[in-house]
Amino acid sequence: MVTNDGSSGLAKTSVLVTGGGSGIGLGIATALAAEGVHVTICGRNEEKLARAAEQISADNPTGTVDAVTADVTNEDDVVRAVTKACERTGQLDGVVTCAGGNETVGPVTQLDVDAWRRTVDLNVTGTMLTIKHSARALVAGGGGSIVTISSIASSNTHRWFGAYGPSKAGVDNLTRLAADELGASNVRVNCIRPGLTRTDLVALITDGGPVLDDYLANTPISRVGEVTDIAALAKFLLGPDSTWITGQIINVDGGQMLRRGPDFGSMFEPMFGADGLRGVVAP
């Protein structure tokens, strides 16, 4: 609910944000801290996390932020991150599973299997482990909300993007599975599918060029997304106005899901050749 002072009703709740040291995760953590949330961010890079926590604290003195170094593919690390997130208030109220990435690009006929496995492990297994252990805390506290972060690549094919789209499709399905299982314990699980969103990770695209032009041509609201667009929905799904919403996959993409994924040909053809992009492999 939006209270009389204009806040979202999230103040003094405790929320864990994986991948909170940069990009969309950092944007969501910052927005939550501005609402007075006790935020715990985790990620693999201790130095990056420390900088992020300092930035969030400086910008949002009403909230609190803790940082814990954790690799979401390591189950012990996930347990430690969830435990840390419970310390401020004695319980956990919400989780955002933002840790993810991609180590594979190229035609399916040339994909590196080890990079494929690492990507699937990070995006799917990492999300599963975060849900597994955070859900235990949410159930013990009487309920709460989990928000997973997927991608437009899970629904609209992104040619030559390797394991990223298939693994994000796994996140979509895992979201629905967890929502179906956990609803009986008053735990909601929903998913956000961002479109092209301005972060350091995709600066090569958002800085301009034919790939960006193609994205915009296939986006009805023709602009690049901002992390605040994603954070706004995350706050709603974590808050008290969404208590009868679960199992939903919601695109925040300017409508791109209505058309098609981007054409990365101009980026990848110099790497693999025109024949390589259509599956030809030299003998």
C-alpha positions as CSV (number, residue, x, y, z in Angstrom):
1,M,0.0,0.0,0.0
2,V,1.0,3.6,-0.4
3,T,0.9,5.2,3.0
4,N,-0.1,8.8,3.9
5,D,3.5,9.9,3.6
6,G,3.8,8.5,0.1
7,S,5.9,5.5,1.0
8,S,5.3,2.0,-0.3
9,G,4.8,0.3,3.1
10,L,8.2,-1.5,2.9
11,A,9.9,0.4,5.7
12,K,11.6,-1.7,8.3
13,T,11.3,-4.9,6.3
14,S,14.3,-7.0,5.5
15,V,15.2,-7.8,1.9
16,L,18.1,-9.8,0.4
17,V,19.2,-8.7,-3.1
18,T,21.6,-11.1,-4.9
19,G,23.8,-9.5,-7.5
20,G,23.3,-6.3,-5.6
21,G,26.8,-4.8,-6.3
22,S,26.0,-3.4,-9.7
23,G,23.5,-2.9,-12.5
24,I,19.9,-3.8,-12.0
25,G,20.6,-5.4,-8.6
26,L,22.2,-2.2,-7.3
27,G,19.4,-0.1,-8.7
28,I,16.8,-2.3,-6.9
29,A,18.8,-2.2,-3.6
30,T,19.1,1.5,-3.8
31,A,15.4,2.0,-4.4
32,L,14.5,-0.3,-1.5
33,A,16.9,1.5,0.9
34,A,15.1,4.8,0.0
35,E,11.9,3.2,1.3
36,G,13.6,2.5,4.7
37,V,14.2,-1.2,4.0
38,H,17.0,-3.1,5.7
39,V,18.8,-4.3,2.5
40,T,21.4,-7.0,2.3
41,I,23.3,-7.2,-0.9
42,C,25.5,-10.1,-2.0
43,G,27.8,-10.9,-4.9
44,R,31.2,-12.4,-5.7
45,N,33.3,-9.2,-5.7
46,E,34.0,-8.0,-2.2
47,E,35.4,-4.6,-3.3
48,K,32.5,-3.9,-5.7
49,L,30.0,-4.8,-2.9
50,A,31.8,-2.5,-0.4
51,R,31.6,0.4,-2.9
52,A,27.9,-0.3,-3.6
53,A,27.0,-0.5,0.1
54,E,28.8,2.8,0.7
55,Q,27.0,4.4,-2.2
56,I,23.6,3.2,-1.0
57,S,24.1,4.3,2.5
58,A,25.3,7.8,1.4
59,D,22.2,8.2,-0.8
60,N,19.6,6.7,1.6
61,P,20.2,7.5,5.3
62,T,16.8,6.2,6.3
63,G,17.6,2.6,5.2
64,T,20.3,0.3,6.2
65,V,22.5,-1.8,4.0
66,D,24.7,-4.8,4.7
67,A,27.0,-6.6,2.3
68,V,28.1,-10.2,2.2
69,T,30.4,-11.8,-0.3
70,A,28.7,-14.8,-1.8
71,D,28.7,-16.9,-4.9
72,V,25.1,-18.0,-5.5
73,T,26.2,-21.3,-7.1
74,N,27.8,-22.2,-3.8
75,E,25.1,-23.5,-1.4
76,D,27.1,-22.6,1.8
77,D,27.5,-19.1,0.5
78,V,23.8,-18.8,-0.1
79,V,23.0,-20.0,3.4
80,R,25.4,-17.4,4.8
81,A,23.8,-14.6,2.8
82,V,20.3,-15.5,4.0
83,T,21.4,-15.7,7.6
84,K,23.0,-12.3,7.3
85,A,19.8,-10.8,5.8
86,C,17.8,-12.0,8.8
87,E,20.1,-10.5,11.4
88,R,18.8,-6.9,11.5
89,T,15.1,-7.8,12.2
90,G,15.3,-11.4,13.1
91,Q,13.5,-12.5,10.0
92,L,13.4,-12.2,6.2
93,D,10.6,-10.5,4.3
94,G,11.7,-10.4,0.7
95,V,14.3,-11.6,-1.8
96,V,15.4,-10.4,-5.2
97,T,17.4,-13.0,-7.2
98,C,19.3,-10.7,-9.5
99,A,22.7,-12.5,-9.7
100,G,23.2,-13.8,-13.3
101,G,25.1,-13.4,-16.4
102,N,26.4,-15.0,-19.6
103,E,29.7,-16.6,-20.6
104,T,28.6,-17.9,-24.0
105,V,28.1,-16.2,-27.4
106,G,28.2,-17.5,-30.9
107,P,26.3,-20.0,-33.1
108,V,25.0,-23.1,-31.5
109,T,27.3,-25.2,-33.7
110,Q,30.3,-23.5,-32.0
111,L,29.3,-23.1,-28.4
112,D,31.8,-23.9,-25.6
113,V,30.2,-26.5,-23.4
114,D,32.0,-25.5,-20.2
115,A,31.0,-21.9,-20.7
116,W,27.4,-23.1,-21.3
117,R,27.4,-25.1,-18.1
118,R,28.8,-22.2,-16.0
119,T,26.1,-19.9,-17.4
120,V,23.3,-22.4,-16.7
121,D,24.7,-23.0,-13.2
122,L,24.8,-19.3,-12.4
123,N,21.4,-18.4,-13.8
124,V,19.3,-21.5,-13.0
125,T,21.1,-23.2,-10.1
126,G,22.0,-19.9,-8.5
127,T,18.4,-18.9,-8.6
128,M,17.2,-22.3,-7.3
129,L,19.6,-22.2,-4.3
130,T,18.6,-18.7,-3.4
131,I,14.9,-19.6,-3.5
132,K,15.6,-22.9,-1.6
133,H,17.2,-21.2,1.4
134,S,15.4,-17.9,1.4
135,A,12.0,-19.6,1.2
136,R,12.8,-21.5,4.4
137,A,13.3,-18.2,6.2
138,L,10.2,-16.6,4.6
139,V,8.0,-19.6,5.5
140,A,9.3,-19.6,9.1
141,G,8.4,-15.9,9.3
142,G,4.8,-16.4,8.1
143,G,5.3,-15.5,4.4
144,G,6.9,-13.0,2.1
145,S,7.8,-12.3,-1.5
146,I,10.5,-13.5,-3.9
147,V,11.2,-11.6,-7.1
148,T,13.3,-13.4,-9.7
149,I,15.0,-11.5,-12.5
150,S,14.8,-13.1,-16.0
151,S,15.2,-11.4,-19.4
152,I,13.4,-10.6,-22.6
153,A,15.9,-13.2,-24.0
154,S,13.9,-16.0,-22.3
155,S,10.8,-15.3,-24.5
156,N,12.2,-13.6,-27.6
157,T,15.1,-15.4,-29.3
158,H,18.4,-13.6,-29.2
159,R,20.3,-15.3,-31.9
160,W,24.0,-16.2,-31.1
161,F,23.5,-15.4,-27.4
162,G,24.3,-18.9,-26.3
163,A,23.1,-20.2,-22.9
164,Y,21.7,-16.9,-21.7
165,G,18.1,-17.1,-23.2
166,P,17.6,-20.9,-22.5
167,S,18.9,-20.4,-18.9
168,K,16.6,-17.4,-18.3
169,A,13.7,-19.5,-19.6
170,G,14.6,-21.9,-16.8
171,V,14.3,-19.1,-14.3
172,D,10.8,-18.4,-15.7
173,N,9.7,-22.0,-15.2
174,L,11.4,-22.2,-11.8
175,T,9.4,-19.1,-10.7
176,R,6.1,-20.7,-11.6
177,L,7.1,-24.0,-9.9
178,A,8.1,-22.2,-6.6
179,A,5.0,-20.0,-6.7
180,D,2.8,-23.1,-7.0
181,E,4.6,-24.9,-4.1
182,L,5.0,-22.0,-1.7
183,G,1.6,-20.3,-2.0
184,A,0.3,-22.6,0.8
185,S,2.8,-20.9,3.1
186,N,1.9,-17.4,2.0
187,V,5.1,-17.0,0.0
188,R,4.7,-15.2,-3.3
189,V,7.1,-15.8,-6.2
190,N,7.0,-13.6,-9.3
191,C,9.5,-12.8,-12.1
192,I,10.5,-9.6,-13.9
193,R,11.7,-9.9,-17.5
194,P,13.7,-6.7,-18.2
195,G,14.2,-5.6,-21.8
196,L,17.4,-3.7,-22.8
197,T,18.2,-1.8,-19.7
198,R,21.0,0.7,-19.3
199,T,23.8,-0.8,-17.2
200,D,27.6,-1.0,-17.5
201,L,27.2,-4.6,-18.7
202,V,25.4,-3.5,-22.0
203,A,27.1,-0.1,-22.5
204,L,28.5,-1.5,-25.8
205,I,24.9,-1.6,-27.1
206,T,23.3,1.3,-25.4
207,D,26.1,3.7,-26.4
208,G,24.7,3.5,-30.0
209,G,25.1,1.6,-33.2
210,P,23.1,-0.8,-35.4
211,V,22.2,-3.2,-32.6
212,L,20.7,-0.4,-30.5
213,D,18.9,0.8,-33.6
214,D,17.4,-2.6,-34.1
215,Y,16.3,-2.9,-30.5
216,L,14.6,0.5,-30.7
217,A,12.9,-0.4,-34.0
218,N,11.3,-3.4,-32.3
219,T,10.3,-1.7,-29.1
220,P,6.9,0.2,-29.2
221,I,7.9,2.5,-26.4
222,S,11.2,3.2,-28.2
223,R,13.8,3.9,-25.6
224,V,16.3,2.1,-23.5
225,G,15.1,1.0,-20.1
226,E,16.5,2.4,-16.9
227,V,17.2,0.5,-13.7
228,T,14.5,2.6,-12.0
229,D,12.0,1.0,-14.4
230,I,12.8,-2.4,-13.0
231,A,13.1,-1.3,-9.4
232,A,9.6,0.2,-9.5
233,L,8.1,-3.1,-10.3
234,A,10.3,-5.0,-7.8
235,K,9.1,-2.6,-5.0
236,F,5.5,-3.3,-5.9
237,L,6.0,-7.1,-6.0
238,L,7.8,-7.0,-2.7
239,G,5.2,-4.8,-1.0
240,P,1.8,-5.1,0.5
241,D,-0.2,-4.1,-2.6
242,S,0.7,-7.3,-4.4
243,T,-0.4,-9.9,-1.8
244,W,-2.7,-11.8,-4.2
245,I,-0.2,-11.9,-7.1
246,T,2.0,-14.9,-7.6
247,G,3.5,-17.0,-10.4
248,Q,3.6,-14.1,-12.8
249,I,6.2,-13.4,-15.4
250,I,6.0,-9.6,-16.1
251,N,7.9,-8.0,-18.9
252,V,9.4,-4.5,-18.3
253,D,10.6,-3.9,-21.9
254,G,8.7,-1.1,-23.5
255,G,6.6,-3.7,-25.4
256,Q,9.5,-5.5,-27.2
257,M,7.9,-8.9,-26.4
258,L,5.2,-8.0,-29.0
259,R,7.8,-8.0,-31.8
260,R,11.1,-9.8,-32.0
261,G,14.5,-10.0,-30.4
262,P,17.5,-8.0,-31.5
263,D,19.7,-8.6,-34.6
264,F,23.3,-9.0,-33.3
265,G,24.6,-9.8,-36.8
266,S,26.7,-6.7,-37.1
267,M,28.4,-7.5,-33.8
268,F,29.0,-11.2,-34.3
269,E,29.6,-11.6,-38.0
270,P,33.1,-10.2,-37.8
271,M,33.8,-12.8,-35.1
272,F,32.2,-15.9,-36.8
273,G,31.6,-14.9,-40.4
274,A,28.3,-14.9,-42.3
275,D,28.5,-18.7,-42.9
276,G,29.3,-19.3,-39.3
277,L,26.2,-17.4,-38.1
278,R,24.1,-19.8,-40.1
279,G,25.7,-22.9,-38.6
280,V,28.5,-23.7,-41.0
281,V,31.6,-25.1,-39.2
282,A,34.9,-25.4,-41.1
283,P,36.1,-29.0,-41.5
